[in-house]
Amino acid sequence: MARSCGRATSRFPLHPREAATLAAWLCVCLLSPWAAEAGLYTSSDQIILLTPENVESVLVNSTAATVVEFYASWCGHCRLFTPVYKRLAIDIKEWKPAVDLAAIDCAEAVNRKVCSSYGITGYPTIKFFHAYTKARSNGLPFKGFIGDVQGLRHKIIDKLETHVPWPPACPPLEPTSEAELDSFFETNNVQHLALIFEEANSYIGREVTACVFISPSCLTLDLLQFDNIAVRRVLSTEEGLVTKLGVTEFPSCFLYYPGGNFTRLKVIVEARTFYSYALQRLPGVVRSGKPPPVARDVLINSTEDPWRPFNRSRVYMLDLESTLHYSLRVEVAAHTIIRGEALISLKKYVAVLAKYFPGRPVVMNLLKSLSSWLQDQSGDEISYEAFKEMVDNSAQSPDTALPEGERWVGCQGSQPQFRRFPCGVWTLFHVLTVQAKTAGSSDPQEVLTAMRKYVHSFFGCRPCAEHFENMASEGLPMVNMSAAVLWLWAKHNRVNNRLAGALTEDPNFPKIQWPSPEMCPSCHMVKENGDHGWSQEKVLPFLMSYFSSDSILTDYLEDESQILTKQREKHASQQRALEAQKRVERKAREASDFMMHPPVQPTAQEEEEEEEEGEEPLDEAVTDEEEEGAEGAAAADEMGSKTPEPSPWAKPEMGRRQQQARQKPSIVGMRMRDTQEDIVDLDSFVNQHYKAKALLLAASSRVKQRTLQRKEEQEPGPVFGLGMELDAGLGMVGLQPLESDFDLDVGQKRKWQQKRELTGQYFGEESSRKGHWMSMLSIGFSKVDISLCVILYFLSSMCLLAMYLFFKNRFRLRRVKISLP
């Protein structure tokens, strides 16, 4: 009987108790955004997703049998069946390459033609395709509703047994006999032969055979699942073998060896899952294509770090700290700028670490300061450099550090590429969920959401992040923290099942459904139908004890004082390196500026002008002497025979000149002429006229300097007729000192000051018009001296040019001689 599901017809009838559930699903299908999804399965489900491009390569002429579900993503019944089909994929994963699972969404427009070609008229429809199926075959449909994994598994075995011809990838499922066992080791090169004794209607032997049996005679090495083991069914009616081995219980498993030796396989429960687990861990049994487990002495030499013996049933703090180091200093470092959703993810991740990580005091101090700093960041982005400074405690906060480097213990692998950080991440997530429950957290999604966002934004393995996101999108627990702890455990086992046998699996640490029966026997149970099950009432306390802070071992940890010392030394080294780098950059910048803007060498004329600046008042006095004779004589007559006393600002003026003389030495080899060699023709002037002229010039010089050094006081020096102090190495030509006890009354001083100001204004205007060449000539150089200097400089330049050309030609000839054979 068919039930309507939208426009199509469901192939499986519904029981009355499922009607209400289906009605609810139909409402969800109409009201939720699921209808817009591309399909019900992803690549994380270990199910082949069929498309028009790959359908023929998967179903036609394949070496493996294939089970295909044809469904419509809008069909509520299909959605109810989805979890069952996913569990089936997990359950029979080890049946590959004998059996594959596939699915196709017929609601997609691109897939409708494919579904029509296989005669699909209702959903969901499950069909079985034998190995080497022809192109026009529509497959064998599963009749009747099969809503549990065991029923589907048994149906697949029934289809396999009707296979003609027998597919090469499928192991023999028929019972064996005593005669076959006598010659078994002559034709099969295996180390172990497992015999499953069961009733005729039992599927255990065939299921275990499909799970672990590999016949080397019928499979090539690249298609094998396990080496060095074979499994045979023995029915309870085979009295010879039953009597020989003393079998009294059905089912039971015995290991048979050459020479007729045998022993019973010890398992907790006589069931398929326990048989498979025990047989896969026999000595010498490894997955085909995988290297054998590495010996302990080889492990020590094959890994970068020395091998650290550890207890597999315990958690190590060193693994957790190594995980923190890698996640915060390596994974997050891939983002130069952290912004938007990534910044939110980082804040939540660090906040959860600061709240629930059971670390040492120095580590907890750092996590708390890092979380506080992140929460204070109000911008939309941060740089990783700023984040790293906080992680490395660049501020040198006391008793705050996160150990650097990776040193794995419980997560170490047999090779550097195995386990390590992925193992540490799972361990860290389990510890955080358990610690959150222990701390009494009321939000079951607090830790899980932080982990989900971190993996989505920062986890380096992007396919892994996609698989984790697919699992999280199925729904996070919202009931309590116990559900959160169990949710993470179940998803971890799901990942282990998917990765079992992959290239990333460590042969020394195979992926299993954890915890193993040896670690927690009470966690495992057998359902009424004989399938394996988990007792979550036992699993939860086991997880709470295994990941509790009291159970974490501190072996191989570095002392906190050593960590802080290393951190201080690293910080000091970084400071020194930074200072050295700044010095190098400064020198490089100076060199670049020098190349871009080389210093300009002053010319001879500019040097002479700079040297004359300090003596400019004196030069002006001498130069003005020749042009202002008449005016100077009138001023001298007006003053009479009275000689003025030095003014208060005359001493600072001479002090300034002495400083300039020290800063700018005169031209080397030049000196002032003696009195008798002065260039001034004294015969053309009377002695009184010359003295009056010099007096007026000195007054002019003092007026120009009084505003700069009015209040300065210096020791009095010898006073001359010019009213000026002379430098020790510089004297005025033709002048003699006046008497030191010469005085003027107050009225005469005022009159003298007024006349000096008027005279200074006049001579200041006249002196500004003089050129630099005249100033230079006024200090004692004649035109003949200037001409001689020019000639000497010219001859020196010619000599230098001749020497340059001579050595240039000489070196050129020497290079020619060297190049000759």
C-alpha angles and dihedrals in degrees: 000000000000128000123209116248107182109302097335132066126249114233094209121063118230126236115232093250090058095053095085092047092050091049090054090049091051090055090049091049091055099042104035129073091244090100089069094055119113094232148327097256136056135194088265090069095069089239123128110240108218123216133169088263099055105026095096095046090052101042106025120077093343122160091225131063113244133208112204130193115205108200144156117232092220094055113105093205089054089054091052090052094048097084090050092052091048091051089049090055090053093045098052098034090117091057090079131142088027095057132021130189122220139171138192131195107227091187089073112094093226091055100047094088091052093050091048091051089058093049098250113167103154140032138276100022121170120200134182119220117196122222113275092022114182121245096252096045116118094199130237114291122222106240122217129014115303108183102167135066096238093054091050091047093052091047091054091051090051090053092048093053091056092054114128119215098025110248115242092227093055119086120228110273100183119105119266130228137219092254091057092051093054091064099029098103091047092063101029126059100208133131099217133035115192119199118201111201111201145141120278094253094048122110097196096094093047093046093049090045090053090047102048111006119109122174110202091202094062104035133059118229095256091059098046122114100190133010131212097026138087131182128209132184118232118190122220087243092067092095097176095060093037091055095041094054095035095237113182103159130060121236103031136138130226131183112226123200136185115285093037096284116147142169134187119254110238115223134160094236128016095239139119098258094050092047092051093047094049096045094049090057099051115124112278095013111126136155114270113258091024122107117246118261113285118246118244096247090051091049090060091057101036100056128070093236125047114266113262116206111229145171111256092208095061139070120234126214090215089065091051094049091047088052091051091050093050096044096047100034102032112021096041090041089070087076111071090186119029112204144150117357092001091058091050090049092050093050092052093044094051091042091056090047092051091048104043110015108116095215137146119278095259092051093045091050090055095046091050094048090046092050092047091050092050093049090052092056104102096175127096094246144023132196121244089230090064090045092049092052088059093046091050091044093234088172088063096230110187120263092002124125145126113213114243126227137037120275112164128195115161090021098046116123135213088249130028092250095057129089112324111114098020089050090047092051093054091046091049092050092050091049092050094051092048092047091049090054091046090051090053099248112181096200111079091188098051096092097030093052092049090050092046093051093046093051091046094051107030114014106117098215099077097188088052090050090050092052091049091049090051091054093045092049089063087071140285121238114266102178108077144319092273089063090049092053092049093044092058091046092051093048091049091055089048090056091047090055092050094048097042108121094011122132089255092062115109109230089215092052109034120193110260139167100271135254096039121223089254092054098044114008094173091056090069125072140167120236124224091262091054097256123132118259140178124241100219090187086066098035095059097057089043091055092045090054098040095052099034118123091242091060096051112108121222097203118144092014118147117238115262093235090055091050092052092046092052090048092053092047091050091049092050091047091051091050091052092047090048092051091048090050091051090052091050092048091049092051091047090050092049091049090049091050090048091053093046095043111022115192115263114237111227116242123238090256093053091048091052091048092051092050091051095052092081092054098041097117090053092047091050090051093054094043094049089052093077096048105038104047098126096048091047092053092053092051091049093053090050092054092051120199096321118118116210124235116242112272123238094253094049092084096054088048092058091043090056090051091052090053091050090049091055094046097046112035118203124255111295114254095017126110138170119273120252121254094261091053097053114136093225114103102228093181090074092060134053116240093246093051093052094050092051091050093051091047092057092048092052091050090053092054093050093051092056093053102042096089092059102046105020097129100038120107128204136174113277116254133192113306120223135193090268092060092240137115113238128217116248092246097039126062134176116249119250097359129124128200119259126229113286093222094060112132140184127199123241096262092050090050092053092048091048093050093052093050092046092054091052091047092046092055091052097047092042090060092047095047093054089065095059120103128232093249091059090050091053093048091049094066093067109287119127126206090255090057091052092050092050092051092052092050092049093050091050093051091049091053092051091051092051091049091051092050091050093052092047096053092042092058092043094055091046092056091048092054090051091054093050093052092054114100 
